[in-house]
């Protein structure tokens, strides 16, 4: 699933990264999804053309700075591989707290790291993914699970704070 040469290239260059997106959600108990493999880094060195000189060059698309995405690097394949270059509190938190998964051979964002990243990205799909993750964690743990998002809200955008408030309402949390 995760492209081994891509992982090896990032590791060799000492780029800190982790698995996010659909495949990370599956690791944490969400229903299987067939999306692209998404990796996240906050290291802008991967945007230098010389970084990929001896590798197949990715297609680069600039991101939406308001959503803390600097760029997306994409390699087509089955599945496609995407390296999201992010910035901001949520993205830094996700990459710095990720845990190594022996089965996948890469670090995977923690559930809280995923929630913060999804809140930063915004949109209806992100909100639905957070709700799926919370419910999957509750099913796996056998009790109520609420990520410690409150500790991070001061460092997040107003849109992320509003999205978390709406998710709390959706989950039946007190306002």
Secondary structure, 3 states (H helix, E strand, C coil): CCCHHHHHHHHHCCCCEEEEHHHHHHHCCCCCCCCCEEEEECCHHHHCHHHHCCCCCCEEEECCHHHCEEEEEEECCCCCEEEEEECCHHHHHHHHHCEEECCCCEEECCHHHHHHHHHHHCCHHHHHHHHHHHHHHHHHHCCCCCCCHHHHHHHCCHHHHHHHHHHHHHCCCCC
